[in-house]
Amino acid sequence: MSTNSQGQEIDLGQIGTGIKNFFNGIVNSIFDFIFFIKKKIVIIGGLFVVGIVLGFFLDKDFSYNQEISVIPNFGSNEYLYTKTAFLQSRLKENDEAFFKSLGVKDFKKITKINVEAFNGVFGFISSSEPNFELLKLMAEDGNLKEIIKEDFTSKNYYSHNITISTSEKINQKEIIDPILKYYQVNTFYQKQQVIHQENIDEKIKFNDSLVKQIDGLIIKLTDSKSASNVTISENSSITALINKKDELIKESQNLKLNKGEYEQIVKVINVSLNNLNTKGINNKMKLILPFVFVIFYLIGFKFNNLYRKQLARIKG
């Protein structure tokens, strides 16, 4: 029994010593680092200042985003993406003649042209029953969040955002307007535009005619001469006519809104110019470089010490 208890005391003592040494090692490492920084403060401070100065110079090379909110009409969603991809390909090819033909001045300021959908999954679902059933079916076999982001789904959203990145601030008339005009040039969709607008005019005209007829029927049913003879069924008819009139007026109002959207194949909703690009490391080099320089110095110093120790070991 005494032998076992002595063995347990030795084991516990060793564990306690090990824990104490471990924490002492951490504390020593922290203070070694503090003393090292104190000793090398001039070098580290100098690197930090150099990083800030160089970062400011690099951050002067700003990039800007021109954000254009659009609605593709007449089922032109795929057309919008195809046109944008073609513009980007001409940009990569440095096709000066092509951009000049569009009327773009100084196209070399443009660095990238891209289009993305606004997350409009609810509008996509509510626009038609087949869309809702399709999304439900796709969700059974995969992650709904990923499906919502997929090009197949997002391309069919209601509104989209064209981003034109430039190396400096630009004028809308010189670059943006000619590119937006380029989206409106397509014979097929131009014919669709005319047909849709004519259909809207005809439907509004037809609705107005029905509203007038309903007004006439209501007047007849509520004529003061026969007001005392109005039956319950006639009262129900009046209510139904008023509800129908209300539906027709609301439909005409929505059609007028649609007609405004149909003024262009790709309807421009808003243009936001010269937004400073702060994504990723853009305009952050003055904050990043100082730490990068210091970290590389510390790594280099540590490697140099290890190299000397290994070299001494081999020679010894």
C-alpha positions in Angstrom: 0.0 0.0 0.0 2.8 2.4 1.0 4.6 1.6 -2.3 1.5 2.4 -4.4 0.9 5.7 -2.5 4.5 6.8 -3.0 4.2 6.0 -6.7 1.0 8.0 -7.0 2.7 11.0 -5.2 5.7 10.8 -7.6 3.3 10.7 -10.6 1.3 13.7 -9.4 4.4 15.6 -8.6 5.7 15.0 -12.1 2.4 16.1 -13.6 2.4 19.3 -11.5 6.0 20.1 -12.5 5.2 19.5 -16.2 2.2 21.9 -16.0 4.3 24.5 -14.2 7.0 24.2 -16.8 4.5 24.5 -19.6 3.0 27.8 -18.3 6.5 29.1 -17.4 7.5 28.4 -21.0 4.6 30.4 -22.3 5.3 33.3 -20.0 9.0 33.2 -20.9 8.1 33.2 -24.6 5.9 36.2 -24.2 8.5 38.2 -22.4 11.2 37.1 -24.8 9.1 38.4 -27.6 8.5 41.7 -25.7 12.2 42.1 -25.0 13.0 41.3 -28.6 10.6 44.0 -29.9 12.1 46.4 -27.4 15.6 45.6 -28.6 14.6 45.9 -32.3 12.1 48.7 -31.9 14.0 51.0 -34.4 14.0 48.4 -37.1 10.4 47.3 -36.6 9.2 50.9 -36.3 11.1 51.8 -39.4 9.5 48.8 -41.3 6.1 49.9 -40.0 6.5 53.4 -41.2 7.8 52.3 -44.6 4.8 50.0 -45.0 2.4 52.8 -44.2 4.1 55.2 -46.7 4.3 52.6 -49.4 0.7 51.6 -48.7 -0.5 55.2 -49.2 1.3 55.3 -52.6 -0.3 52.0 -53.7 -3.7 53.1 -52.5 -3.5 56.2 -54.7 -4.0 53.8 -57.6 -7.8 53.7 -56.9 -10.3 51.7 -58.8 -13.9 52.7 -59.2 -17.2 50.8 -59.8 -20.0 52.1 -61.9 -23.2 50.3 -60.6 -26.2 50.1 -63.0 -29.5 48.6 -61.9 -31.5 47.1 -64.8 -34.6 45.1 -65.5 -34.4 42.8 -68.6 -37.7 42.8 -70.4 -39.4 40.4 -72.8 -37.5 37.4 -71.5 -34.2 39.0 -72.3 -32.4 37.8 -69.2 -30.0 35.4 -71.1 -29.5 38.1 -73.7 -28.3 40.5 -71.0 -25.7 38.0 -69.7 -24.6 37.1 -73.2 -24.1 40.8 -74.2 -22.2 41.5 -71.1 -19.9 38.5 -71.6 -19.2 39.7 -75.2 -18.3 43.2 -73.9 -15.9 41.6 -71.4 -14.4 39.5 -74.2 -13.8 42.6 -76.4 -12.2 44.3 -73.4 -9.8 41.4 -72.9 -9.0 41.4 -76.6 -8.2 45.2 -76.3 -10.6 45.7 -79.2 -10.3 49.5 -79.6 -12.2 49.5 -83.0 -15.2 47.8 -81.4 -15.5 50.2 -78.5 -15.1 53.2 -80.9 -17.9 51.8 -83.0 -20.1 52.0 -79.8 -19.1 55.6 -79.2 -17.1 54.7 -76.0 -14.3 57.3 -75.4 -11.1 56.1 -73.8 -12.2 52.5 -73.3 -8.8 51.7 -71.7 -10.1 53.2 -68.5 -12.4 50.2 -68.2 -10.9 47.2 -66.4 -13.9 44.9 -66.1 -17.6 44.5 -67.1 -19.8 42.1 -65.1 -23.5 41.4 -64.4 -25.0 39.8 -61.4 -28.6 39.3 -60.3 -30.1 40.9 -57.2 -31.3 38.2 -54.9 -34.9 38.2 -55.9 -35.9 34.6 -55.2 -39.3 35.7 -53.8 -40.1 37.6 -57.0 -38.9 34.6 -59.0 -41.3 32.3 -57.1 -44.3 34.6 -57.1 -44.0 35.5 -60.8 -45.4 32.1 -61.8 -46.5 28.8 -60.4 -44.1 26.7 -62.6 -41.2 28.7 -61.1 -42.3 27.7 -57.6 -42.7 24.1 -58.5 -39.4 24.0 -60.3 -37.6 25.5 -57.3 -39.3 23.0 -55.0 -38.2 20.1 -57.2 -34.6 21.3 -57.4 -34.5 21.8 -53.6 -35.4 18.1 -53.0 -32.0 17.1 -54.6 -29.7 19.8 -53.3 -29.0 22.7 -51.0 -31.6 25.4 -51.4 -29.1 28.2 -50.7 -26.8 27.0 -53.4 -29.7 26.6 -55.9 -30.8 30.2 -55.3 -27.3 31.4 -56.2 -26.9 29.2 -59.3 -26.8 31.0 -62.6 -29.8 28.9 -63.9 -32.0 30.4 -61.1 -30.4 33.8 -60.6 -30.4 34.8 -64.3 -34.2 34.7 -64.2 -34.6 37.1 -61.3 -36.4 40.3 -61.9 -33.6 42.8 -61.5 -29.9 42.7 -62.1 -26.8 44.9 -61.6 -24.2 45.7 -64.3 -20.8 46.6 -62.8 -18.3 48.5 -64.9 -15.0 48.8 -63.1 -12.7 51.6 -64.2 -9.2 52.7 -63.2 -10.3 56.3 -62.6 -13.4 58.4 -62.3 -15.4 58.7 -65.5 -18.1 60.7 -67.2 -21.4 58.9 -67.8 -21.8 60.3 -71.4 -18.4 59.1 -72.5 -18.5 55.5 -71.3 -21.7 54.4 -69.6 -24.4 55.8 -72.0 -22.8 54.2 -75.2 -22.6 50.8 -73.5 -26.2 51.0 -72.2 -27.3 52.0 -75.8 -25.5 48.8 -77.0 -27.9 46.7 -74.9 -30.9 48.2 -76.7 -29.8 47.1 -80.2 -31.5 43.8 -81.1 -34.0 43.4 -83.9 -35.9 40.5 -82.2 -36.4 42.2 -78.9 -37.2 45.6 -80.6 -40.1 43.8 -82.3 -41.1 42.3 -79.0 -41.0 45.7 -77.4 -43.5 47.1 -80.0 -45.8 44.2 -79.6 -45.9 44.3 -75.8 -46.5 48.1 -75.8 -49.3 47.7 -78.4 -50.9 44.9 -76.3 -50.8 47.0 -73.2 -52.5 50.0 -75.0 -55.2 47.7 -76.3 -55.8 46.1 -72.9 -56.0 49.4 -71.1 -58.4 50.7 -73.8 -60.5 47.5 -73.4 -60.5 47.9 -69.5 -61.6 51.5 -69.8 -64.4 50.5 -72.0 -65.5 47.8 -69.5 -65.3 50.3 -66.6 -67.7 52.7 -68.5 -70.1 49.8 -69.2 -70.0 48.8 -65.5 -70.7 52.4 -64.5 -73.7 52.4 -66.7 -75.1 49.2 -65.3 -74.6 50.4 -61.7 -76.4 53.6 -62.5 -79.3 51.6 -64.0 -79.5 49.3 -61.0 -79.4 52.1 -58.5 -81.7 54.5 -60.4 -83.7 56.4 -57.9 -87.0 55.6 -59.7 -86.5 51.8 -59.1 -84.4 52.0 -55.9 -87.4 50.8 -53.8 -87.7 47.7 -56.0 -84.0 46.6 -55.8 -83.8 42.9 -54.7 -81.2 41.1 -52.7 -79.8 39.5 -55.9 -79.6 42.9 -57.5 -77.7 44.2 -54.5 -75.2 41.3 -54.9 -74.9 42.2 -58.6 -74.0 45.8 -57.7 -71.3 44.6 -55.3 -69.9 42.2 -57.9 -69.8 45.0 -60.5 -68.0 47.4 -58.1 -65.4 44.7 -57.3 -64.9 44.0 -61.0 -64.5 47.7 -61.7 -61.9 47.8 -58.9 -60.0 44.9 -60.4 -60.0 46.4 -63.9 -58.7 49.8 -62.6 -55.9 48.1 -60.6 -55.0 46.0 -63.7 -54.8 49.1 -65.9 -52.6 50.8 -63.3 -50.2 47.9 -63.3 -50.2 47.8 -67.1 -49.2 51.5 -67.2 -46.3 50.7 -64.8 -45.3 47.8 -67.1 -45.5 50.2 -70.1 -42.9 52.4 -68.4 -40.6 49.5 -67.9 -41.0 48.4 -71.6 -39.5 51.7 -72.8 -36.2 49.8 -73.2 -35.2 46.2 -73.8 -33.0 46.4 -70.8 -34.6 49.0 -68.7 -32.2 51.1 -66.7 -33.4 51.8 -63.2 -30.5 53.6 -61.6 -26.9 54.6 -62.4 -24.4 55.1 -59.6 -21.1 56.5 -60.7 -17.6 56.4 -59.4 -18.0 54.3 -56.3 -14.6 53.7 -54.7 -13.9 49.9 -54.9 -13.1 48.8 -51.3 -13.6 45.0 -51.9 -10.8 42.7 -50.9 -7.5 44.6 -50.3 -8.5 47.6 -52.5 -7.6 50.8 -50.7 -6.4 48.9 -47.6 -2.6 48.6 -48.4 -1.6 51.3 -45.9 -3.1 49.0 -43.2 -1.9 45.7 -44.6 1.7 46.4 -45.7 3.1 47.5 -42.3 2.1 44.2 -40.7 3.3 42.2 -43.7 6.8 43.8 -43.5 7.0 43.3 -39.8 5.9 39.6 -40.0 8.3 38.9 -42.8 11.1 40.5 -40.7 10.2 38.3 -37.7 10.1 35.2 -39.8 13.4 36.0 -41.5 15.0 36.7 -38.1 13.8 33.4 -36.6 14.9 31.5 -39.7 18.4 33.1 -39.5 18.7 32.0 -35.9 17.7 28.5 -36.7 20.1 28.4 -39.6 23.0 29.4 -37.4 22.1 26.8 -34.8 21.9 24.1 -37.4 25.2 25.3 -39.0 26.9 25.2 -35.6 25.5 21.7 -35.0 26.9 20.4 -38.2 30.3 22.0 -37.7 30.5 20.8 -34.2 
